[in-house]
Amino acid sequence: MRNLCKTFLTLIIGTVLLFSSAYSESKDFTKTFEKKGLIKLRTTSGSCVIKQATNDKIEVTVINNFTPRNTFETKFKESKNALTLKEEILDSNTGNSEWIITAPPETEIQFSSASGGMHVENYKGDISGNTASGDYEITNCEGYFDLNTASGNYYIENCRGEFDINSASGSVDASGITILEESNFNSASGNVKLELGASPEFDLSVGSASGKATLDFKGNPMKGLFEMSSRDREGRIEAPFEFDEIEHYRKYGEKYILKSVIKDVDHPLISIGTSSGRAILND
């Protein structure tokens, strides 16, 4: 019986250590963790900075900018292959927090926040994010980028990979982009501007319902099937060449126009669309 109790106690201690939570109410601090395959961070107003480590350790620095400082609490949950980070607001306050995460390359990052933004530079790995009003700044990175925001803006520069970029009312400003898988850049009412760093080899979609949707090849060879669409008599389509086909169709009870042309080969499919805004293609 004594051995059974001892074994049970050992299992409890092991579980507590495996799923431990640490709390800090007022002080800035830095904590180090072993390498994980996934890091999850959920904040209310805290921003997130991602850096690439030069070793196999994860380092998390939390800066408390709240007033009063003791209204903010951090939580950490660690499992075998995942590290979960979370902030909790204990009382009314002003300010925000900043989470600086240094992670080994190929560590997947998942971020969610109400008003916090995300800044990533010189990082290789998959990144996903959801914010209400927070902005994204992504520079010199490679991976799969699955990013969403309601009113935040995107600033993406010199990145390679697969992109799924969406905003309701924010703008998208991306330059030096190399497409490595099928990708899309969309906003409902904001402007979308995408400047390519190389000719796409995979399908690409750029769209804005009421804003400007602009794709600029920046002198790279233009090849593939190009399709540009807008609501008839409301939106505008601008391209540096004539189209081979023009057709009209109805969508949600509205009349649309679709213009297409094949340049060199019939793939990839390059789509630029708008409803009442402007669809623009630059060479």
C-alpha positions in Angstrom: 0.0 0.0 0.0 2.9 2.3 0.9 4.5 1.7 -2.5 1.2 2.4 -4.3 0.9 5.7 -2.5 4.4 6.6 -3.3 3.9 5.8 -7.0 0.7 7.9 -7.0 2.5 10.8 -5.4 5.3 10.6 -7.9 2.8 10.7 -10.8 1.1 13.8 -9.3 4.4 15.6 -8.9 5.4 14.7 -12.4 2.1 16.0 -13.8 2.5 19.2 -11.8 6.0 19.7 -13.2 4.9 18.9 -16.7 2.0 21.3 -16.7 3.4 23.9 -14.3 2.2 27.5 -14.2 4.3 30.4 -13.0 2.8 33.8 -12.0 4.4 37.3 -11.9 2.2 40.2 -10.8 4.4 43.2 -11.0 8.1 42.6 -12.0 9.7 42.4 -15.5 11.4 39.1 -15.9 13.1 36.7 -18.3 12.5 32.9 -18.2 14.2 30.1 -20.2 12.6 26.9 -21.4 13.7 23.9 -23.3 13.1 23.7 -27.0 9.4 23.0 -28.1 7.7 22.5 -31.4 5.0 25.0 -30.6 4.7 28.3 -28.7 1.2 29.7 -28.0 0.8 33.3 -26.7 -2.6 34.9 -25.8 -2.8 38.5 -24.7 -5.4 41.2 -24.2 -3.4 44.2 -25.1 0.1 42.8 -25.0 2.4 43.0 -28.0 4.6 40.1 -29.2 8.2 40.3 -30.6 9.6 37.2 -32.1 13.4 36.7 -32.5 15.4 33.7 -33.8 17.6 32.0 -31.2 21.2 30.9 -31.9 20.8 27.9 -29.6 18.1 25.3 -28.7 16.6 27.2 -25.8 13.4 29.4 -25.7 13.8 32.7 -23.9 10.7 34.7 -22.8 11.0 38.2 -21.5 7.9 40.0 -20.2 7.8 43.8 -19.7 5.0 45.1 -17.6 3.9 48.6 -18.7 0.6 48.6 -16.9 -0.5 51.1 -14.3 -1.1 49.9 -11.6 1.5 47.2 -12.2 -0.1 44.6 -9.9 -3.2 44.4 -12.1 -1.3 42.2 -14.6 -0.5 38.5 -14.2 1.4 36.1 -16.4 0.8 32.4 -16.8 3.0 29.7 -18.3 2.0 26.1 -19.1 4.6 23.7 -20.4 4.1 20.3 -21.9 6.4 18.0 -23.8 6.2 19.7 -27.2 4.3 23.0 -26.5 4.7 26.1 -24.4 1.6 28.1 -23.7 1.9 31.8 -22.5 -1.0 33.9 -21.3 -1.6 37.3 -19.7 -4.5 38.0 -17.4 -5.8 41.4 -16.4 -6.9 41.4 -12.8 -8.4 44.8 -12.5 -8.9 48.0 -14.5 -5.7 49.6 -15.6 -3.9 51.5 -18.4 -1.0 50.5 -20.5 0.1 47.2 -22.0 2.7 44.4 -21.8 5.4 43.4 -24.2 6.4 39.7 -24.7 9.8 39.1 -26.3 10.2 35.5 -27.4 13.5 34.2 -28.7 12.9 30.7 -30.2 14.9 28.2 -32.3 14.2 28.2 -36.0 11.2 26.0 -37.2 9.4 26.6 -33.9 5.7 27.2 -34.7 4.3 30.4 -33.3 0.6 31.0 -32.6 -0.4 34.5 -31.4 -3.8 36.0 -30.5 -4.6 39.4 -29.0 -7.4 42.0 -28.8 -5.3 45.1 -29.3 -1.7 43.8 -29.2 0.4 43.7 -32.3 3.1 41.3 -33.6 6.7 42.1 -34.7 8.8 39.4 -36.3 12.2 39.8 -37.9 14.8 37.4 -39.3 12.9 34.3 -38.3 12.3 30.9 -40.1 9.2 29.1 -39.0 5.4 29.0 -39.4 3.5 31.9 -37.8 -0.3 32.3 -37.2 -2.0 35.2 -35.6 -5.4 36.7 -34.8 -5.9 40.2 -33.6 -8.8 42.6 -33.3 -6.9 45.9 -33.9 -3.2 44.9 -33.5 -0.8 45.4 -36.4 1.7 43.0 -38.0 5.3 43.8 -38.9 7.0 40.9 -40.6 10.5 41.4 -42.0 13.1 39.0 -43.5 11.2 35.8 -42.6 10.4 32.5 -44.2 7.5 30.1 -43.5 3.8 29.7 -43.6 2.0 33.0 -42.6 -1.6 32.6 -41.5 -2.5 36.0 -40.2 -5.9 37.7 -39.6 -7.0 41.0 -38.1 -10.2 43.1 -37.9 -8.8 46.6 -38.2 -5.1 46.1 -37.9 -2.6 46.8 -40.7 0.1 44.6 -42.2 3.7 45.6 -43.0 5.5 42.7 -44.6 9.0 43.0 -46.2 11.4 40.6 -47.9 9.6 37.4 -46.9 9.4 34.0 -48.5 6.7 31.3 -48.1 3.0 30.6 -48.2 0.8 33.5 -47.3 -2.8 33.7 -46.1 -3.3 37.4 -45.2 -6.7 38.8 -44.3 -8.1 42.0 -42.9 -11.5 43.5 -42.5 -10.7 47.2 -42.6 -7.0 47.3 -42.3 -4.4 47.8 -45.1 -1.8 45.3 -46.4 1.6 46.7 -47.5 3.9 43.9 -48.7 7.1 44.2 -50.7 9.9 41.9 -51.8 7.6 38.8 -51.5 8.5 35.4 -52.9 5.6 33.0 -53.2 6.5 29.4 -52.4 2.9 28.0 -52.2 -0.6 29.1 -53.2 -1.2 32.4 -51.4 -3.7 35.2 -51.0 -3.7 38.8 -49.7 -7.1 40.2 -48.9 -8.9 43.1 -47.2 -12.6 44.0 -47.2 -12.3 47.8 -47.2 -8.6 48.5 -46.9 -6.0 48.8 -49.6 -3.8 45.8 -50.5 -0.4 46.4 -52.2 1.8 43.5 -53.0 5.2 43.9 -54.6 6.9 40.7 -55.7 10.5 39.7 -55.2 10.2 37.0 -57.9 7.7 35.7 -60.4 5.2 33.4 -58.7 5.2 29.7 -59.5 2.0 29.1 -57.5 -1.5 30.5 -57.6 -1.8 34.0 -56.2 -4.9 36.1 -55.2 -4.9 39.8 -54.3 -8.2 41.4 -53.4 -10.0 44.3 -51.8 -13.8 44.8 -51.9 -13.9 48.6 -51.7 -10.2 49.6 -51.7 -7.3 49.3 -54.1 -5.9 45.8 -54.8 -2.5 46.3 -56.4 -0.1 43.6 -57.6 3.3 44.9 -58.8 5.8 42.5 -60.5 8.6 45.0 -60.0 10.2 44.0 -63.4 10.0 40.2 -62.8 8.7 38.2 -65.8 4.9 38.1 -66.1 3.7 34.6 -66.9 0.6 32.7 -66.1 -3.2 33.0 -66.5 -4.1 36.5 -65.3 -7.7 37.2 -64.2 -8.9 40.6 -63.0 -12.5 41.3 -61.9 -14.6 44.1 -60.5 -18.3 45.0 -60.2 -19.5 46.2 -63.5 -19.7 50.0 -63.9 -18.5 50.5 -60.3 -15.0 49.1 -60.0 -12.0 49.7 -62.2 -9.5 47.3 -63.8 -6.0 48.6 -64.8 -3.3 46.5 -66.5 -0.3 47.1 -68.7 -1.7 44.9 -71.5 -4.8 44.0 -73.4 -7.0 41.1 -72.4 -7.9 38.1 -74.6 -11.3 37.4 -73.0 -14.0 39.5 -71.3 -17.0 38.0 -69.7 -19.9 39.1 -67.4 -21.4 37.2 -64.5 -23.6 37.7 -61.5 -22.5 37.3 -57.9 -24.8 38.0 -54.9 -27.2 39.6 -57.3 -24.6 42.0 -58.6 -23.2 42.2 -62.1 -19.4 41.7 -62.4 -16.9 41.8 -65.2 -14.0 39.4 -65.6 -11.0 40.0 -67.9 -8.4 37.4 -68.6 -5.2 36.8 -70.6 -2.6 34.1 -70.8 1.0 35.3 -70.7 3.5 32.6 -71.9 1.9 29.7 -70.0 -1.5 29.0 -68.5 -0.3 28.7 -64.9 -0.1 29.8 -62.3 -3.4 31.6 -61.8 -2.9 35.2 -60.9 -6.2 36.8 -59.6 -6.7 40.5 -58.7 -10.2 41.4 -57.7 -12.4 44.2 -56.3 -16.1 45.1 -56.0 -16.3 48.8 -56.0 -12.6 49.7 -55.7 -9.7 49.3 -58.1 -7.9 46.2 -59.3 -4.4 47.2 -60.5 -1.6 45.2 -62.1 1.8 46.7 -62.7 4.7 45.2 -64.6 
